[in-house]
Amino acid sequence: MSASLYTHFLANITQQEATVNTLEQQIASGYAVQSAAQNPGAFATATITNNQITALTTQNATQANIQTKLGTVSDSYTAVSTLYDTVQSVIEQALSGSSNAQDMQALSQQVSAAGQQLLGLANGTAPDGTYLFGGSRNMLVPFQTNADGTTVYLGDGGQGQAAISPDTTASTLASGTVFTNALAGNGYSVISADANNSGSGTLLATGIVQSAAAASFQSGTTPITLSFAEGDSGLTYTASQGDTVLATGSATSGTTLQLAGQSFQINGTPDAGDSFTIAPSRPQTAFALLQSIASALSATGSSSADRAQTTQALNGALSTLAQYQQTLLTAQAQNGVTLQAIASAGTSNSNQSTQLQLTVQNAVGVDMPSALTQLNETITAVAAAGKSFAAVQNLSLFQYL
């Protein structure tokens, strides 16, 4: 065989084997373009697009973490809501007048236990070990009890944000203010009976008649005193704020009066010399609220005056509890909106990632059916060429060339 024929054959075999190696690499990796040198434009497109896919993958991981934590927050809200409903039922039972002193002590113990349960829920942790309601200080136990029995909040109202999609962020933190910031009473005023009252009268806040006036009173500092005296024609009341007399009139059970944009009703029969204080509402923690309820229940006496004191305290507590129930509903709704936004962002990210992967495939991906066909054809051609070369090499004519 001549040297030139052998050289030509060897070069052809080498080229085909290189083609086989290239096709096998492409099929194994799934990419036809594996370096910028092969196709600069396609490689750049794939690099940029892969970076976008990586960012979406990171955001999806963030979504999963936030969903897990906020899902635990949602579970806690549900448990707290159930607890508040239980306490409400206890108050309503006590106010029904059907409970004796022993029953009231049992109800007091039930509320005290609820207070401990509430503290446990407020100090709950996420699966990652951080405290759910610590805000940005979520490595610290957020609610701690002082020696005097008061509970203090050591967290904050921090609202961390994290990217969950290219154009959306979500809050990653829950604040413990849901347990601390509700205003006592009806949100505008809180009523207390004088400790020396001897009558069976109570004062109940029944509604808001002028929101602006009620809000103005709540933002102020001067309380209103409602006092009772014996007049020529029976019991009378006088409502005064500082040195200003706001209203006077006859006092009987069912009498209504409007003060500071709010409506109040006198129930029962106050004695002359009894009085009530209507003070601007201030925040009362849920823990202090439950302690006050337990104390009021346990201190219930047997006289009508004692019962009136308990009723007054429980009516006010029931109003404050309603504030916390509303605060909790708002927090649950906000948490639900965030979870829904995360779910929507997850769907959007998945769809976008699919499109981006298609872009990468179109830019640098191998056409698998075509590559497999070409590989088989090339391997067949190499084998056939080898057999042909061997046959030619054995021909007698070539032995003398």
C-alpha positions in Angstrom: 0.0 0.0 0.0 1.3 3.4 -0.9 2.2 5.8 1.9 -0.2 8.5 0.6 -3.1 6.1 0.6 -2.3 5.0 4.1 -1.9 8.6 5.3 -5.3 9.6 3.8 -7.0 6.6 5.4 -5.5 7.4 8.8 -6.5 11.1 8.6 -10.1 10.1 7.7 -10.3 7.6 10.6 -8.9 10.1 13.0 -11.4 12.8 12.0 -14.4 10.3 12.3 -13.2 9.2 15.7 -13.0 12.8 16.8 -16.5 13.3 15.6 -17.6 10.2 17.6 -15.9 11.6 20.8 -17.6 15.0 20.3 -21.0 13.5 19.7 -20.6 11.3 22.8 -19.7 14.3 24.9 -22.7 16.3 23.6 -25.1 13.4 24.2 -23.7 12.9 27.7 -23.9 16.6 28.7 -26.9 17.5 26.7 -25.1 20.5 25.3 -23.9 21.1 21.8 -22.0 24.2 22.8 -19.8 23.8 25.8 -17.4 26.7 25.5 -17.4 30.3 24.2 -14.9 29.3 21.5 -17.5 27.0 19.9 -20.2 29.7 19.6 -19.6 32.9 21.5 -23.1 34.3 21.1 -24.9 31.1 22.1 -22.6 30.5 25.0 -23.2 34.1 26.3 -26.9 33.6 26.0 -26.8 30.4 27.9 -24.6 31.8 30.7 -26.9 34.8 31.3 -30.0 32.6 31.2 -28.5 30.1 33.6 -27.7 32.9 36.0 -31.4 33.8 35.9 -32.4 30.2 36.6 -30.0 30.1 39.5 -31.6 33.3 41.0 -35.0 31.8 40.6 -33.9 28.6 42.3 -32.6 30.7 45.2 -35.9 32.5 45.4 -37.8 29.2 45.5 -35.6 28.1 48.4 -36.4 31.4 50.2 -40.1 30.8 49.5 -40.0 27.4 51.0 -38.3 28.7 54.2 -40.8 31.6 54.6 -43.7 29.4 53.9 -42.6 26.9 56.6 -42.1 29.7 59.2 -45.3 31.6 58.3 -47.2 28.4 58.2 -46.1 27.8 61.8 -47.2 31.4 62.7 -50.6 30.7 61.1 -50.9 27.6 63.3 -50.1 29.6 66.4 -52.6 32.3 65.4 -55.3 29.6 65.2 -54.3 28.2 68.6 -54.4 31.7 70.2 -57.8 32.3 68.5 -59.2 29.2 70.1 -57.7 30.2 73.5 -59.3 33.6 73.3 -62.7 32.0 72.4 -62.3 29.8 75.5 -61.6 32.8 77.7 -64.6 34.6 76.2 -66.8 31.6 77.1 -65.5 31.7 80.7 -66.3 35.4 81.0 -69.8 34.9 79.6 -70.4 32.1 82.0 -69.3 34.2 84.9 -71.5 37.1 83.8 -74.5 34.9 83.5 -75.0 35.0 87.2 -75.4 31.2 87.6 -71.9 30.6 89.1 -71.3 30.3 92.8 -68.1 31.3 94.6 -66.6 27.8 94.1 -67.4 28.0 90.4 -65.8 31.4 90.1 -62.6 30.1 91.7 -62.5 27.2 89.2 -63.1 29.7 86.3 -60.2 31.8 87.7 -57.9 28.8 87.6 -59.0 28.0 84.1 -58.1 31.6 82.9 -54.7 31.4 84.8 -53.9 28.2 82.9 -54.9 29.9 79.7 -52.5 32.7 80.5 -49.6 30.2 80.8 -50.7 28.5 77.6 -50.7 31.9 75.8 -47.2 32.6 77.0 -46.1 29.3 75.6 -47.7 30.1 72.2 -46.2 33.6 72.2 -42.8 32.1 72.8 -43.2 29.5 70.1 -40.4 28.6 67.7 -40.1 28.0 64.0 -38.6 24.7 62.7 -35.2 26.5 62.3 -35.2 27.3 66.1 -35.9 31.0 65.9 -38.7 32.6 67.9 -41.8 33.2 65.8 -42.8 36.5 67.5 -39.4 38.1 68.3 -39.4 40.3 65.2 -35.8 40.9 64.2 -34.6 39.8 67.6 -35.7 36.3 67.0 -32.9 34.5 68.8 -34.1 35.9 72.1 -37.1 34.6 74.1 -39.5 37.4 73.3 -41.8 37.3 76.3 -40.4 37.0 79.7 -42.0 37.2 83.1 -40.7 39.5 85.8 -40.5 38.7 89.5 -43.8 40.7 90.1 -45.6 38.5 87.6 -45.8 41.0 84.7 -44.8 39.8 81.3 -42.5 42.1 79.2 -41.8 42.0 75.5 -38.1 41.9 74.5 -38.6 41.5 70.8 -39.3 44.3 68.3 -41.5 45.2 65.4 -38.9 44.4 62.8 -40.3 43.4 59.4 -37.6 41.6 57.4 -38.1 41.4 53.7 -36.8 38.7 51.3 -37.0 38.3 47.5 -39.5 35.6 46.5 -39.6 36.5 42.8 -37.8 38.9 40.5 -40.1 41.8 41.4 -41.7 40.7 44.7 -40.5 40.6 48.3 -42.3 39.1 51.3 -42.1 39.7 55.1 -40.1 37.0 56.8 -40.8 38.1 60.4 -43.9 38.1 62.7 -44.1 40.7 65.4 -45.1 40.0 69.0 -47.1 43.3 69.1 -50.1 41.1 68.3 -50.0 40.2 72.0 -49.2 43.7 73.4 -50.7 46.6 71.4 -54.5 46.3 71.7 -56.2 49.2 73.5 -58.1 48.3 76.7 -61.9 48.6 76.9 -63.6 49.5 73.7 -60.5 51.0 72.2 -61.4 54.5 73.2 -62.2 54.3 76.9 -61.9 51.9 79.8 -64.3 52.0 82.7 -63.5 51.2 86.3 -65.7 51.2 89.4 -64.6 52.9 92.5 -63.4 50.3 95.0 -65.7 51.8 97.7 -68.9 51.5 95.7 -71.7 50.0 97.8 -74.4 49.7 95.2 -75.2 47.1 92.6 -74.8 49.5 89.7 -72.4 49.0 86.7 -71.6 51.2 83.7 -71.4 49.7 80.3 -70.0 51.2 77.1 -72.6 50.5 74.4 -71.3 52.2 71.3 -69.6 55.1 69.4 -71.7 58.0 68.4 -69.0 60.4 67.2 -65.8 58.8 66.1 -63.8 62.0 66.0 -64.8 63.0 69.6 -64.1 59.5 70.8 -60.7 59.5 69.2 -59.9 62.9 70.7 -60.8 61.6 74.1 -58.6 58.5 73.7 -55.6 60.6 72.7 -56.1 62.8 75.7 -55.1 62.3 79.3 -58.1 63.6 81.3 -60.6 61.0 82.5 -64.3 61.5 83.1 -65.9 60.9 86.5 -69.5 59.7 86.8 -70.7 60.2 90.3 -74.1 59.6 91.9 -75.9 61.5 94.6 -79.3 61.6 96.2 -81.5 64.4 94.8 -84.9 65.8 95.7 -86.6 63.3 93.3 -84.2 60.4 93.6 -80.8 59.3 92.5 -79.0 61.6 90.1 -75.7 61.4 88.2 -73.1 64.0 87.3 -70.5 63.5 84.7 -67.5 65.8 84.9 -64.1 66.1 83.3 -61.7 68.0 85.4 -63.6 71.1 86.6 -66.1 70.9 83.7 -69.5 69.3 84.2 -70.5 67.5 81.0 -73.9 66.1 81.9 -76.4 65.6 84.8 -79.6 63.8 85.1 -81.8 61.2 86.9 -80.1 57.9 87.4 -82.1 54.7 87.0 -81.2 51.3 85.6 -81.2 51.5 81.9 -80.3 55.2 81.7 -78.2 56.1 78.7 -75.8 59.0 78.4 -73.4 60.2 75.7 -70.0 61.3 76.8 -66.8 61.9 74.7 -68.4 60.7 71.5 -69.5 57.4 73.2 -72.7 55.9 74.5 -72.9 54.5 78.0 -75.6 52.7 80.0 -76.2 52.5 83.7 -77.3 49.1 84.8 -78.4 48.0 88.3 -78.8 50.5 91.1 -75.8 52.6 92.2 -75.8 54.0 95.7 -75.4 57.7 96.5 -71.7 58.3 96.7 -70.8 55.6 94.2 -68.7 56.6 91.2 -67.1 55.3 88.0 -64.1 56.5 86.1 -64.0 56.6 82.3 -60.4 56.9 81.3 -58.8 57.1 77.9 -57.8 53.7 76.6 -54.2 52.6 76.7 -52.5 49.4 75.5 -52.9 46.4 77.8 -51.0 43.3 77.0 -52.9 40.1 76.5 -51.1 38.6 79.4 -52.1 41.4 81.7 -55.6 41.1 80.5 -55.8 37.4 81.4 -54.3 38.1 84.8 -56.9 40.8 85.4 -59.7 38.4 84.5 -58.3 35.6 86.7 -58.0 38.1 89.6 -61.5 39.5 89.1 -63.0 36.0 89.1 -61.1 34.9 92.2 -61.9 38.1 94.2 -65.7 37.7 93.6 -67.6 38.2 96.9 -71.1 37.3 97.9 -72.7 40.8 98.3 -74.5 42.6 95.4 -71.8 45.3 95.6 -69.0 42.6 95.2 -70.9 41.1 92.3 -71.2 44.5 90.7 -67.4 45.1 91.0 -66.8 41.7 89.3 -69.3 42.4 86.6 -67.8 45.8 85.9 -64.3 44.3 85.6 -65.4 41.4 83.4 -67.4 43.7 81.1 -64.3 45.8 80.6 -62.2 42.7 80.1 -64.6 41.3 77.5 -64.3 44.5 75.5 -60.5 44.4 75.7 -60.6 40.7 74.6 -62.7 41.7 71.6 -59.9 44.1 70.7 -57.4 41.3 70.8 -59.6 39.0 68.8 -59.9 41.7 66.1 -56.1 42.3 66.2 -55.6 38.6 65.8 -58.0 38.4 62.8 -56.1 41.2 61.1 -52.8 39.5 61.7 -54.2 36.2 60.4 -55.5 37.9 57.3 -52.2 39.6 56.6 -50.3 36.4 57.1 -52.7 34.6 54.7 -52.1 37.3 52.1 -48.4 36.8 52.4 -48.6 33.0 52.1 -50.8 33.4 49.0 -48.4 35.9 47.5 -45.6 33.3 48.1 -47.6 30.5 46.5 -48.3 32.7 43.4 -44.7 33.7 43.2 -43.7 30.1 43.3 -46.0 29.3 40.4 -44.7 32.2 38.4 -41.0 31.3 39.1 -41.6 27.7 38.0 -43.2 28.9 34.8 -40.4 31.4 34.2 -37.7 28.8 34.9 -39.3 26.4 32.4 -39.1 29.1 29.7 -35.6 30.0 30.6 -34.5 26.4 30.4 -36.0 26.2 26.9 -34.0 29.3 26.0 -30.8 27.6 27.2 -31.7 24.4 25.3 -32.4 26.4 22.1 -29.1 28.3 22.4 -26.6 25.5 23.3 -28.6 22.3 23.7 -27.9 19.3 21.6 -30.6 18.0 19.2 -30.6 14.5 20.8 -32.4 12.5 18.0 -30.1 14.1 15.3 -27.0 13.6 17.5 -27.8 9.9 18.2 -28.4 9.3 14.5 -25.2 11.0 13.5 -23.3 9.1 16.2 -24.6 5.7 14.9 -23.8 6.6 11.3 -20.3 7.7 12.2 -19.6 4.6 14.2 -20.9 2.5 11.3 -18.7 4.4 8.9 -15.6 4.0 11.0 -16.2 0.3 11.2 -16.9 0.0 7.5 -13.8 2.0 6.7 -11.7 -0.3 8.9 -13.0 -3.4 7.1 -12.4 -1.9 3.7 -8.9 -0.9 4.5 -8.1 -4.4 5.8 -9.5 -5.9 2.6 -7.6 -3.6 0.4 -4.4 -4.2 2.3 -4.7 -7.9 1.6 -5.1 -7.6 -2.2 -2.0 -9.1 -3.9 -1.7 -6.1 -6.2 -1.1 -3.7 -3.3 1.6 -6.0 -1.9 3.8 -4.9 -4.8 3.0 -1.2 -4.8 
